[in-house]
Each structure stands twice: as structure tokens, then as C-alpha cells.
């Protein structure tokens, strides 16, 4: 099975040796997205709510570039620097993924790239 690299200017460029997403067959594996504004390359201001919305917007842009959308997502992982932010992140995430949410893992970590408070990845079936 061949793989296809997915890239879009509507999400931040990779900050290391990885792709925004890779498609293999009917699966799209999206790299974790942190809350960087793709226009400025800077972390968004406004705390966990703004950061969560931006990370999800970035991930949505990568999904669209792969020919997928949120209903196609079968699994996500959320990394949080502070599990105390869980309720806010969960509310915003729920608004985006809709009535049939994918399977999910949420993990607290000690730090994320560029000082982000949240990172989210996804696997979609298209």
C-alpha cells in the first residue's frame, strides 16, 4: 500500500521532520496540532479556550486537505499540560465533533511544543 503526504497552508507548517498528515489506503493519520495561528506562526493568545479552538481548527484544515471531515474521524488523542483544563477542552471538542464522537484518549503531559497547553491528533477513515 502506498502512502500520500498531506499538506495545507491552512494549518501550521510542520516544525520538525513530519507531515501534517499521511494517507494510507482509506486511513488518514493526522499529526498532532497545537494552537499555532497558521498566518502568523505564533501561539494564539487567550488561554485554554482559544488554544483548543485553534488546535481543532488546524486539525480541521488538515482533515479537509486529506478529503476528510470530522464525521470521518474514528480516533483522537488530546494532550493537556493541565488536566484541570479538561472540562473546557471537553466542551469545545464536543461542539466540533458532534453527536457521534470518535474514540478518544486524553493524557496529561509535562510540556508541549512552543509552550502550548493542548495538542490534538486524529485518525480518519475516508
N, C-alpha and C positions, 0 to 999 in steps of 0.2 A: 504494500500500500504506500502510495506516495504522500508526501505532506506538502501543504501550501502555507507559506508565511503570509500572515495578515498584518496590514499596516494602514493606519489612517492618520491624517493630520488633525483630525477632530479629537484626538486623545494625545496625552503627552508622549513624546518620543521615549523609547526605552533608555534608561540611564545605565545600562550595562549590556553585557553580551547575551541578550534575549530578545524575543519577538513580542510584540503586543499580543499576538495570538498565533496559533498554529492550527490548521485544519488537517485532519487525518480521516479520510473517509467521510462519514456523516457526523463526526465529532469535532467540535471546536473547543480548544483549550486556551482560555484567556489568561494571560499573566495577571498578577495582582496589580490593581490600580490604586494609587494613592491620590490624595486630593490636590493634584497639581493642575493649575489652570493651563490648558494647552496653548493658549495665546501668549501667556507671559513666561511660562516655565517655572512659575513660583507657586509655593504652597498657598492655598486660599486662606484668607483671614476669616474669623467669625466662629471659631470653636468647633466642637464636635458636630453640630448640626450642619454647618456649612461644609465641613470636611466630608461628612458622609454623603451629602447631596452631590458634591463634586466627584468623589470616588465612583459613585453609582452612575453619574453622567458620563464619566470617562469610560467606564465599563460598557455602558450602553452604546457608546460610539464605536468601540471595538467590536461589539456584537454585530452592529449594523454593517460594519465593514466586512464582516465574515458572512453576511447574508442571513443573520440570525436576529432574534429579538428576545425579550425577557420570557415570553411563554415557552421558548425553546430551551431555556436553561434548566438543567437537571441537577446541578450541584454547585454550591458556592462555599467559599471559606471566607470568614471575616476575622481579621486580626485586629485586636484592640490593645492599645497601650494601657487602658484603664477599663476594667470590666464594670466600673461604676457608670460608664457611658452606655452600657448595654441597652437600657430602656429607650434612650433617644435614638440610637442606631437602629434598634429593632423596629421602632415606629416608622422611621423614614424608609427603611428597607422594605417593610410590609407594604407601604404605599406604592413602591416601584414594582415589586414582583407580583403583586396582585393576589387573587383569590386562590390560585393553585401554585403555591410557592414551591421552589425546588428543595431538595435535601440540602442541609447546611451544617457547617461546623463553625463555631465561634471560639476563638482562642485568645487568651491574654498573653501578650509578649512584652519584653522589657523595652524594646525600642523598634521603630520602623524607619525606613529611609527618609532623609530630609526632615526628620522631626515630626512626621505625620502622626496623627492619633489613630488613624484607621487605614486599613488596606483590605480590598475585596477582590477575589478572583472568581472565575466561573468556568463551568464546563457546559456546553450546549450541544444538543442533538438537532441536526438540520437535515 
